[in-house]
Amino acid sequence: MPIDTNPGTSNYAKYATPNPLMRFVIQRFLQRICAEIRWIHPAQIIDVGCGEGLVAHELQKLPFRVDYRGFELNPAAVAAARALNPGLSFTVADLFTLDLRAEPADLVMQLEVLEHLERPDLAVAHLATWTRRFALFSVPWEPWFRLGNLARGKYLDRLGDHPEHIQHFNHRTFRALLAAHFAEVRVFSCFPWLIGVAQFPQR
C-alpha cells in the first residue's frame, strides 16, 4: 500500500513496516476487518480516525460499492489518504466537534483510535448516534500487544507500552465500553488486536 509522500506518522510506520511477520499480522487484521464489512454489507461507511487511508484502500477491493467518508484530525494523514485513494472523501475533522447525526451511515468505524483518547466512552457515545445500525471498532489487546512489542525490542523502557496509548483494553473492558452504548456487542481477537462489532436491532 504505497503512499507517494510519507506523512511521518506512527500509524503509517506500522503499516509500512519491512518486518515480514508484522506485515503478515497486519494483513490478517485487514482481511478480518474486510470480512466483517462484507457480512454487514453497508451502503455507507463513516470512518472516524481514518489515518492515511490504508484501510480505505483495502475496502475498495470489496465486491460491492460503498459510499465512504473518512474523517481524521491530522492534516498530513488526510493528504496522504487522498493521494492513495482518489475519488474517496477524506476530511480534516475533530471527532468531538464533528456532528453527523443528520447524515448517519449504515456502518461507523473507528479502528485503532480509542486507545489514544482520554475519554473513549465519549467517542463511542458520539459514534452510536451516527450509525443506523452497525459500528466496528478495534483496539490493541492487552497485555499481548505490549508483550509483542517487547518481543520485537520495541519500547523496552516502557515495558512494551506504546507511548501514544493512554488506554488499555482486554475482552471484558472493551466489551463493557461498547455495551454501554449499543444493544448488541460481539468482541473477538485477531492477535494482537481486539475487534468489536456493535449494533442496534433492525430499525
C-alpha positions as CSV (number, residue, x, y, z in Angstrom):
1,M,0.0,0.0,0.0
2,P,2.5,2.7,-1.1
3,I,1.9,6.4,-0.3
4,D,3.8,8.8,-2.5
5,T,4.7,11.1,0.4
6,N,5.4,9.5,3.8
7,P,3.3,11.6,6.3
8,G,5.7,10.6,9.1
9,T,3.0,9.2,11.4
10,S,3.5,6.2,13.7
11,N,0.4,4.6,12.2
12,Y,1.9,4.8,8.7
13,A,5.2,3.4,10.0
14,K,3.2,0.4,11.4
15,Y,1.6,-0.4,8.1
16,A,4.8,0.2,6.1
17,T,7.0,-2.0,8.3
18,P,9.5,-4.2,6.4
19,N,9.2,-6.9,9.1
20,P,7.6,-9.9,7.3
21,L,5.9,-11.2,10.4
22,M,4.4,-7.9,11.2
23,R,3.2,-7.5,7.6
24,F,1.5,-10.9,7.8
25,V,-0.2,-10.0,11.1
26,I,-1.4,-6.6,9.8
27,Q,-2.6,-8.2,6.5
28,R,-4.6,-10.8,8.5
29,F,-6.1,-7.9,10.6
30,L,-7.2,-6.1,7.4
31,Q,-8.7,-9.3,6.0
32,R,-10.7,-9.8,9.1
33,I,-12.0,-6.2,9.1
34,C,-13.0,-6.6,5.4
35,A,-14.7,-9.9,6.2
36,E,-16.8,-8.3,8.8
37,I,-17.7,-5.5,6.4
38,R,-18.7,-8.0,3.7
39,W,-21.0,-9.6,6.3
40,I,-22.6,-6.2,7.3
41,H,-22.7,-5.2,3.6
42,P,-23.2,-1.4,4.3
43,A,-24.2,1.0,1.6
44,Q,-22.5,3.9,3.5
45,I,-19.4,3.9,5.8
46,I,-18.3,6.7,8.1
47,D,-14.6,6.1,9.1
48,V,-13.6,8.2,12.1
49,G,-9.8,8.4,12.6
50,C,-9.2,7.1,9.1
51,G,-5.5,7.9,9.2
52,E,-3.6,7.7,5.9
53,G,-6.4,5.9,4.2
54,L,-4.7,2.5,4.3
55,V,-7.9,0.7,5.5
56,A,-10.0,2.6,2.9
57,H,-7.6,1.3,0.2
58,E,-8.4,-2.2,1.2
59,L,-12.2,-1.5,1.3
60,Q,-12.0,-0.6,-2.4
61,K,-11.5,-4.3,-3.1
62,L,-14.9,-5.2,-1.7
63,P,-17.3,-6.9,-4.2
64,F,-19.8,-4.1,-3.8
65,R,-19.8,-0.3,-3.9
66,V,-19.7,1.7,-0.7
67,D,-20.3,5.4,-0.1
68,Y,-17.2,6.0,2.1
69,R,-16.5,9.1,4.2
70,G,-13.2,9.3,6.1
71,F,-12.5,11.8,8.9
72,E,-9.1,12.4,10.5
73,L,-7.6,15.0,12.8
74,N,-4.1,15.0,11.3
75,P,-3.9,17.1,8.0
76,A,-0.8,15.3,6.8
77,A,-2.6,11.9,7.1
78,V,-5.6,13.3,5.3
79,A,-3.4,14.5,2.4
80,A,-1.8,11.0,2.2
81,A,-5.3,9.3,2.3
82,R,-6.4,11.5,-0.6
83,A,-3.3,10.7,-2.6
84,L,-3.7,6.9,-2.0
85,N,-7.5,6.9,-2.7
86,P,-8.5,9.2,-5.5
87,G,-12.2,9.7,-5.6
88,L,-12.9,8.9,-1.9
89,S,-13.9,11.6,0.6
90,F,-11.5,12.5,3.3
91,T,-12.0,15.5,5.7
92,V,-9.8,17.0,8.4
93,A,-12.1,17.0,11.5
94,D,-12.1,16.6,15.3
95,L,-14.2,13.7,16.5
96,F,-15.5,15.8,19.4
97,T,-16.7,18.8,17.4
98,L,-17.9,16.7,14.4
99,D,-21.7,16.1,14.3
100,L,-23.1,13.6,11.8
101,R,-26.4,12.8,13.4
102,A,-28.2,14.4,10.5
103,E,-26.5,12.1,7.9
104,P,-25.8,8.7,9.6
105,A,-24.4,5.7,7.8
106,D,-25.1,2.0,7.8
107,L,-21.7,1.4,9.4
108,V,-19.5,3.7,11.5
109,M,-15.9,2.6,12.0
110,Q,-13.2,3.6,14.5
111,L,-10.1,1.5,14.2
112,E,-7.0,1.9,16.4
113,V,-8.3,5.2,17.9
114,L,-9.9,4.5,21.3
115,E,-6.5,3.7,23.0
116,H,-5.3,7.2,22.2
117,L,-8.3,9.1,23.8
118,E,-8.7,10.4,27.3
119,R,-12.5,9.8,27.1
120,P,-13.1,6.8,24.9
121,D,-16.6,6.5,26.3
122,L,-17.5,9.9,24.8
123,A,-16.1,8.8,21.5
124,V,-18.3,5.6,21.4
125,A,-21.3,7.7,22.5
126,H,-20.8,10.0,19.6
127,L,-20.4,7.3,17.1
128,A,-23.5,5.5,18.3
129,T,-25.6,8.4,17.2
130,W,-24.0,8.4,13.7
131,T,-25.0,4.9,12.7
132,R,-28.3,3.4,11.5
133,R,-27.3,0.0,12.9
134,F,-23.7,-1.1,13.0
135,A,-20.4,0.1,14.4
136,L,-16.9,-1.5,14.0
137,F,-14.1,-0.8,16.5
138,S,-10.6,-2.2,17.1
139,V,-8.1,-1.7,19.9
140,P,-4.8,-3.3,21.0
141,W,-5.4,-6.5,23.0
142,E,-3.5,-6.2,26.3
143,P,-1.3,-7.4,27.7
144,W,-0.5,-9.3,24.4
145,F,0.1,-6.1,22.4
146,R,2.8,-4.9,24.9
147,L,4.3,-8.4,25.1
148,G,4.6,-8.4,21.3
149,N,6.4,-5.1,21.3
150,L,8.8,-6.4,23.9
151,A,9.5,-9.5,21.8
152,R,10.4,-7.1,18.9
153,G,12.6,-5.0,21.1
154,K,10.2,-2.0,21.0
155,Y,9.6,0.5,23.8
156,L,11.7,-1.5,26.3
157,D,11.9,1.4,28.7
158,R,8.0,1.3,28.9
159,L,7.8,-2.5,29.1
160,G,6.4,-2.6,25.6
161,D,3.7,0.0,26.1
162,H,3.3,2.3,23.1
163,P,4.0,5.9,24.2
164,E,0.8,7.2,22.4
165,H,-1.5,4.6,24.2
166,I,-3.2,6.1,27.2
167,Q,-6.0,3.4,27.4
168,H,-5.5,-0.3,27.7
169,F,-8.2,-2.9,26.9
170,N,-8.9,-6.6,27.3
171,H,-12.0,-8.5,26.3
172,R,-14.0,-7.6,29.4
173,T,-13.2,-3.8,29.4
174,F,-13.6,-3.4,25.7
175,R,-17.0,-5.2,25.7
176,A,-18.2,-3.1,28.6
177,L,-17.2,0.1,26.8
178,L,-19.2,-0.8,23.7
179,A,-22.2,-2.4,25.6
180,A,-22.8,0.9,27.4
181,H,-23.9,2.4,24.1
182,F,-25.1,-0.4,21.9
183,A,-27.8,-3.1,22.3
184,E,-25.7,-6.0,21.0
185,V,-21.9,-6.4,21.1
186,R,-19.6,-9.1,19.8
187,V,-15.9,-8.9,20.7
188,F,-13.2,-11.3,19.3
189,S,-9.5,-11.4,19.0
190,C,-7.3,-11.0,15.9
191,F,-3.9,-11.1,17.6
192,P,-2.6,-8.7,18.8
193,W,-5.9,-6.7,18.4
194,L,-9.4,-6.9,19.6
195,I,-12.3,-6.3,17.2
196,G,-15.7,-5.2,18.3
197,V,-18.9,-5.3,16.2
198,A,-21.6,-3.3,17.9
199,Q,-25.2,-2.9,16.7
200,F,-28.7,-1.8,17.3
201,P,-31.7,-4.0,16.5
202,Q,-33.1,-3.6,13.0
203,R,-34.8,-0.3,12.8
